[in-house]
Amino acid sequence: MLYRCSFCRRQSDSTSPEFSTGRCPHCGEELAGEFSGGRIGEFTVLAELGRGNNGVVYLARQQILNREVALKILPPERFEEPATRQAFFRESKVTAKLSHPNIVQAWAAGVTEHGYGFFAMELVAGKSLDDWLLAFGALTYAEALKIGARISDALAYAWEKYGMTHGDIKPGNIIIRQSDKCPKLADLGLAKFANEPYQDEVMATPLYAPPEVINFDFEHMGYKSDIYSFGATLYELFAGEAPFPSDDQQWVLDQHRFTVPEPLKERGCFDPQLSDFIASMLAKNPDDRPEWRDIADFLQQLERRLPHAQPAVTSAF
C-alpha cells in the first residue's frame, strides 16, 4: 500500500523496510506529521494515505483488535464548520448502516478531547478506478462488466433497504482491493436518505453530474441522479473516457444538460444492448432512467454470459 509523507508529500510503499521506522525515507520526517505514533481514541496513527475536502485519511492500527484501519481525521478548525462537521458524521452514520461486500465498512467514529473528529473504516489496499483509467485507459469488456455488476448491486441494496443515495458516484470513489480484486464503493460524505431534504447548496463532480443537479432542480434530485452518475461512470469504464471529456467544466456541464453522448456502440465493438441500456441511464429526464434493481439484474445477466476463465480485473491492480 502506498502512503504519503505529511511533510514532503512524497509517496512510498508500506512494504518497504523504511516504513517500520515511522519516518519518511525521503526527508526523514515522521510519516504522519503531528499524529505520528499518537493515539486517536483506540487507534495508533502510522502514516498518511490521502486527503480530501472532509479530512485527512491515515493508516492506523486498532490496538484492541490488532488490525489496520483507514482513519479519517478532521482538525478542530474544520470541525467547527457546521456544514463540514455534518458531512463528516453523515459519512460515518450512513456507512455504519450498510453491510454489503462491495461497500467500505465503518467501524468507529467520535471526537477527541482536543476537538478532533475521527472516523475509522475498513482499510482497502488497492487503487481507485480513476487511477487505473488515468494510467491505462478503458478496462476490458469483462472487467468493466464485472465491476459494474457488483457496484450496481451494492447501490441497489443501499436504496432498497435504506433509501440511500450516494451523491457522488464516480471512478474515484470505487476502489479495487488488491488482495482479491473486489470492488468497493467508498466516500459516502454526500450520501442522503430518502426523507432528507436537499439544501440550497449541492455538490457534484462535473464529469458525472446529472442535469437536474446542474440545474439545481431540487424537485427532481434523488436516487435517479445517482443512476445518471453511475451511467456516466459505466460509460467511462467501457470507453476509457467520460461521456463529455474536457477540462472546460462549464462546457462539460452544458453538455450534460443539453447533449446526448455518442452511443458506445458507435465507439467500438460494444454489445448494442449494453450500449442502449447505458444510454437509458444517461437520459436527461430522471423519469426515463431505469430502476436500481433493473440495472443490477441486467449487468449480472450479461456477466453470467462471460467465460468463467476471465478475471474480474487485470493483474495490474
PLY file of the C-alpha trace (Angstrom):
ply
format ascii 1.0
element vertex 317
property float x
property float y
property float z
element edge 316
property int vertex1
property int vertex2
end_header
0.00 0.00 0.00
1.25 3.49 -0.84
1.46 6.09 1.90
2.39 9.76 1.64
4.66 11.77 3.89
2.70 14.58 5.57
5.80 16.79 5.37
7.37 16.39 1.90
4.26 14.81 0.27
6.32 12.11 -1.49
4.92 8.60 -1.75
6.46 5.33 -0.56
5.41 1.71 -0.16
4.32 0.43 3.24
6.03 -2.90 2.46
9.46 -1.25 2.37
11.80 -1.74 5.35
11.85 2.02 5.98
8.15 2.03 6.85
8.80 0.30 10.18
10.95 3.23 11.33
7.98 5.61 11.28
9.99 8.14 9.28
9.89 9.15 5.63
12.70 7.53 3.60
12.96 10.71 1.50
13.09 13.55 4.06
13.42 11.78 7.43
10.38 13.45 8.96
7.75 11.50 10.87
5.31 9.99 8.38
2.04 11.27 9.84
3.27 14.68 10.95
1.79 15.75 14.29
-0.12 12.47 14.61
2.82 10.11 14.07
2.70 7.36 16.67
-0.05 9.22 18.53
-3.38 7.88 19.69
-6.76 8.93 18.38
-9.25 7.05 20.51
-8.19 3.40 20.41
-6.15 3.90 17.21
-2.42 4.49 16.75
-1.64 6.65 13.71
1.07 5.29 11.38
1.14 7.23 8.08
-0.91 9.45 5.80
-2.82 7.75 2.97
-4.56 10.72 1.35
-6.54 13.88 1.93
-9.73 15.45 0.67
-12.40 18.05 1.45
-13.64 16.21 4.53
-10.38 15.42 6.29
-7.08 13.55 6.05
-7.05 9.75 5.90
-4.32 7.91 7.79
-3.18 4.34 8.06
-3.74 3.41 11.71
-3.76 0.35 13.93
-6.70 -0.52 16.14
-4.89 -1.75 19.21
-7.64 -3.85 20.80
-8.23 -5.96 17.68
-4.68 -5.57 16.31
-5.85 -4.65 12.81
-5.01 -1.86 10.40
-7.73 0.63 9.52
-8.22 3.76 7.44
-8.68 6.61 9.93
-10.14 9.88 8.69
-9.33 12.85 10.95
-10.89 16.31 10.84
-8.96 19.06 12.70
-10.80 21.29 15.21
-10.79 24.37 12.98
-12.63 22.40 10.27
-14.78 20.53 12.76
-16.21 23.86 13.95
-17.69 24.49 10.49
-21.31 23.22 10.68
-21.52 22.00 7.07
-18.16 20.20 7.26
-18.98 18.60 10.61
-22.38 17.47 9.29
-20.87 15.89 6.18
-18.14 14.21 8.24
-20.53 12.48 10.61
-23.07 11.78 7.89
-20.49 9.60 6.18
-19.84 7.58 9.34
-23.54 7.17 10.18
-24.54 6.21 6.65
-21.65 3.80 6.21
-22.33 2.17 9.58
-25.85 1.24 8.46
-24.68 -0.58 5.35
-23.47 -4.16 5.29
-22.59 -5.22 1.77
-19.40 -6.87 0.42
-18.95 -4.07 -2.11
-19.30 -1.11 0.27
-16.48 0.06 2.55
-17.44 -0.82 6.15
-17.45 1.73 9.00
-16.09 0.65 12.39
-15.97 3.64 14.77
-16.42 7.41 14.99
-16.10 10.09 17.62
-14.49 13.32 18.82
-11.30 13.53 20.88
-10.90 15.70 23.96
-8.88 18.13 21.83
-11.70 18.58 19.31
-10.53 16.30 16.51
-13.28 14.38 14.75
-12.34 10.85 13.69
-13.93 8.11 11.63
-12.40 4.63 11.37
-13.29 2.42 8.43
-12.25 -0.71 6.62
-8.79 -0.41 5.09
-9.00 -1.21 1.38
-5.50 -1.67 -0.01
-5.70 -1.06 -3.73
-6.22 1.52 -6.45
-9.25 3.57 -7.39
-10.74 3.08 -10.82
-9.86 6.70 -11.51
-6.17 5.91 -11.03
-6.49 2.91 -13.33
-8.26 4.83 -16.09
-5.78 7.70 -15.96
-2.88 5.28 -16.29
-4.20 2.70 -18.74
-7.49 3.79 -20.31
-10.55 1.59 -20.75
-10.91 -1.70 -18.92
-11.64 -4.84 -20.88
-15.29 -5.62 -21.51
-15.26 -8.40 -18.88
-13.51 -6.28 -16.25
-15.86 -3.32 -16.64
-18.93 -5.54 -16.67
-17.99 -7.42 -13.51
-17.18 -4.25 -11.60
-20.40 -2.62 -12.80
-22.48 -5.63 -11.76
-21.09 -5.64 -8.22
-21.27 -1.90 -7.59
-24.80 -1.68 -9.00
-25.87 -4.47 -6.65
-24.40 -2.51 -3.74
-26.25 0.64 -4.77
-29.49 -1.28 -5.32
-29.12 -2.76 -1.83
-28.49 0.66 -0.26
-31.53 2.19 -1.97
-33.93 -0.70 -1.40
-33.02 -1.30 2.26
-32.37 2.25 3.48
-33.48 4.64 0.75
-29.89 5.83 0.49
-28.44 7.91 -2.33
-24.66 8.24 -2.62
-24.41 11.73 -4.10
-21.00 11.46 -5.78
-20.68 8.25 -7.80
-17.54 8.27 -9.95
-14.50 6.07 -10.67
-12.51 7.87 -7.97
-14.94 6.56 -5.35
-14.65 2.91 -6.41
-11.60 1.08 -5.06
-10.31 -2.28 -6.28
-8.96 -4.27 -3.34
-5.56 -5.62 -4.31
-5.80 -8.93 -2.44
-8.88 -10.33 -4.20
-9.82 -7.72 -6.87
-13.07 -6.92 -5.05
-14.55 -3.50 -5.99
-15.61 -1.34 -3.05
-17.81 1.75 -3.07
-16.32 4.48 -0.87
-16.74 8.12 0.25
-20.33 8.49 1.44
-19.81 12.05 2.70
-22.58 13.37 0.41
-24.99 10.46 0.97
-28.60 11.09 1.93
-31.61 9.06 2.94
-34.93 9.33 1.12
-36.56 11.54 3.77
-33.71 14.06 3.92
-34.34 17.31 2.01
-31.75 18.79 -0.33
-30.22 22.06 0.81
-29.71 25.22 -1.22
-26.12 24.16 -1.92
-25.32 20.92 -3.75
-22.04 19.39 -4.88
-21.24 17.31 -7.94
-18.21 16.19 -9.93
-18.72 17.80 -13.38
-17.76 14.77 -15.50
-20.56 12.73 -13.86
-23.06 15.44 -12.90
-26.78 14.81 -13.63
-28.67 17.58 -15.46
-31.12 18.11 -12.58
-28.23 18.68 -10.15
-26.56 21.14 -12.52
-29.90 22.98 -12.84
-30.48 23.00 -9.05
-33.77 21.27 -9.76
-34.35 20.06 -6.20
-37.73 18.58 -7.06
-36.16 16.00 -9.37
-32.96 15.26 -7.43
-32.81 11.82 -5.83
-31.77 8.25 -6.46
-32.27 8.69 -10.21
-29.49 11.31 -10.04
-27.17 8.59 -8.74
-28.23 6.41 -11.67
-27.13 9.10 -14.13
-23.74 9.41 -12.42
-23.34 5.63 -12.41
-24.25 5.56 -16.11
-21.52 8.12 -16.81
-19.11 6.00 -14.75
-20.00 2.84 -16.68
-19.58 4.74 -19.94
-16.04 5.69 -18.90
-15.17 2.14 -17.80
-16.05 0.79 -21.24
-14.92 3.72 -23.41
-11.85 4.84 -21.46
-13.18 8.38 -21.10
-16.26 10.07 -19.68
-19.26 10.89 -21.92
-18.09 14.52 -22.22
-14.32 14.63 -21.59
-12.88 18.13 -21.23
-11.03 20.36 -18.78
-13.58 23.10 -19.51
-16.02 22.49 -16.68
-18.71 24.83 -17.99
-18.66 23.10 -21.37
-18.98 19.71 -19.66
-21.93 20.89 -17.56
-23.67 22.31 -20.63
-23.19 19.02 -22.47
-24.79 17.10 -19.61
-27.76 19.46 -19.76
-28.37 19.56 -23.49
-26.36 16.94 -25.44
-26.84 13.19 -25.87
-23.43 11.45 -25.65
-22.16 9.37 -28.54
-23.53 5.82 -28.09
-20.98 3.27 -27.00
-21.96 1.02 -29.90
-20.64 3.68 -32.27
-17.28 3.80 -30.50
-16.20 0.20 -30.95
-17.28 -3.41 -30.57
-19.76 -2.95 -27.75
-22.83 -5.03 -27.17
-25.65 -2.89 -28.69
-27.96 -3.98 -25.86
-25.47 -2.74 -23.26
-24.92 0.48 -25.20
-28.66 1.21 -25.30
-29.07 0.38 -21.62
-26.29 2.75 -20.54
-27.84 5.41 -22.79
-31.12 4.98 -20.88
-29.25 5.59 -17.61
-28.00 8.87 -19.12
-31.47 10.09 -20.06
-31.90 13.82 -19.39
-35.28 13.23 -17.73
-34.85 11.27 -14.47
-38.20 9.54 -15.05
-36.79 7.91 -18.20
-33.92 6.21 -16.32
-34.21 2.57 -15.16
-34.50 1.41 -11.54
-31.51 0.26 -9.48
-32.59 -3.37 -9.30
-33.19 -3.46 -13.05
-29.65 -2.16 -13.58
-28.10 -4.74 -11.25
-30.13 -7.58 -12.79
-29.23 -6.52 -16.33
-25.48 -6.30 -15.66
-25.46 -9.57 -13.73
-27.28 -11.28 -16.60
-24.61 -10.08 -19.04
-21.91 -11.12 -16.60
-23.24 -14.68 -16.47
-22.63 -14.96 -20.20
-18.91 -14.30 -19.78
-16.41 -17.17 -19.95
-15.62 -18.17 -16.37
-11.89 -18.11 -17.10
-11.79 -14.34 -17.48
-10.50 -12.44 -14.39
-12.64 -9.87 -12.61
-9.96 -7.24 -13.09
-6.49 -7.16 -14.56
-3.39 -8.14 -12.63
-2.11 -4.56 -12.84
-4.27 -3.78 -9.83
0 1
1 2
2 3
3 4
4 5
5 6
6 7
7 8
8 9
9 10
10 11
11 12
12 13
13 14
14 15
15 16
16 17
17 18
18 19
19 20
20 21
21 22
22 23
23 24
24 25
25 26
26 27
27 28
28 29
29 30
30 31
31 32
32 33
33 34
34 35
35 36
36 37
37 38
38 39
39 40
40 41
41 42
42 43
43 44
44 45
45 46
46 47
47 48
48 49
49 50
50 51
51 52
52 53
53 54
54 55
55 56
56 57
57 58
58 59
59 60
60 61
61 62
62 63
63 64
64 65
65 66
66 67
67 68
68 69
69 70
70 71
71 72
72 73
73 74
74 75
75 76
76 77
77 78
78 79
79 80
80 81
81 82
82 83
83 84
84 85
85 86
86 87
87 88
88 89
89 90
90 91
91 92
92 93
93 94
94 95
95 96
96 97
97 98
98 99
99 100
100 101
101 102
102 103
103 104
104 105
105 106
106 107
107 108
108 109
109 110
110 111
111 112
112 113
113 114
114 115
115 116
116 117
117 118
118 119
119 120
120 121
121 122
122 123
123 124
124 125
125 126
126 127
127 128
128 129
129 130
130 131
131 132
132 133
133 134
134 135
135 136
136 137
137 138
138 139
139 140
140 141
141 142
142 143
143 144
144 145
145 146
146 147
147 148
148 149
149 150
150 151
151 152
152 153
153 154
154 155
155 156
156 157
157 158
158 159
159 160
160 161
161 162
162 163
163 164
164 165
165 166
166 167
167 168
168 169
169 170
170 171
171 172
172 173
173 174
174 175
175 176
176 177
177 178
178 179
179 180
180 181
181 182
182 183
183 184
184 185
185 186
186 187
187 188
188 189
189 190
190 191
191 192
192 193
193 194
194 195
195 196
196 197
197 198
198 199
199 200
200 201
201 202
202 203
203 204
204 205
205 206
206 207
207 208
208 209
209 210
210 211
211 212
212 213
213 214
214 215
215 216
216 217
217 218
218 219
219 220
220 221
221 222
222 223
223 224
224 225
225 226
226 227
227 228
228 229
229 230
230 231
231 232
232 233
233 234
234 235
235 236
236 237
237 238
238 239
239 240
240 241
241 242
242 243
243 244
244 245
245 246
246 247
247 248
248 249
249 250
250 251
251 252
252 253
253 254
254 255
255 256
256 257
257 258
258 259
259 260
260 261
261 262
262 263
263 264
264 265
265 266
266 267
267 268
268 269
269 270
270 271
271 272
272 273
273 274
274 275
275 276
276 277
277 278
278 279
279 280
280 281
281 282
282 283
283 284
284 285
285 286
286 287
287 288
288 289
289 290
290 291
291 292
292 293
293 294
294 295
295 296
296 297
297 298
298 299
299 300
300 301
301 302
302 303
303 304
304 305
305 306
306 307
307 308
308 309
309 310
310 311
311 312
312 313
313 314
314 315
315 316
